[in-house]
Amino acid sequence: MIRHRIRLPLTQVAMAVLIGIAGGVYIYKPCFEPVRTRTATSTTNQMNPEEQKKENQTN
């Protein structure tokens, strides 16, 4: 008994490949991002005096 293979159209294969690659990049995205150091986060958290005044006024 010989079975015939069902062939997938090229467009379906291409779409599956693109979705697979996009999903892989989305899942492993943190692996490609640079590691943040403590010095980088501490400098971004510093406010200039005007911003500190605005924060104190709202609180």
Secondary structure as GFF3:
##gff-version 3
##sequence-region A 1 59
A	DSSP	alpha_helix	10	27	.	.	.	ID=ss1
A	DSSP	alpha_helix	29	32	.	.	.	ID=ss2
A	DSSP	alpha_helix	38	44	.	.	.	ID=ss3
A	DSSP	alpha_helix	49	58	.	.	.	ID=ss4
###
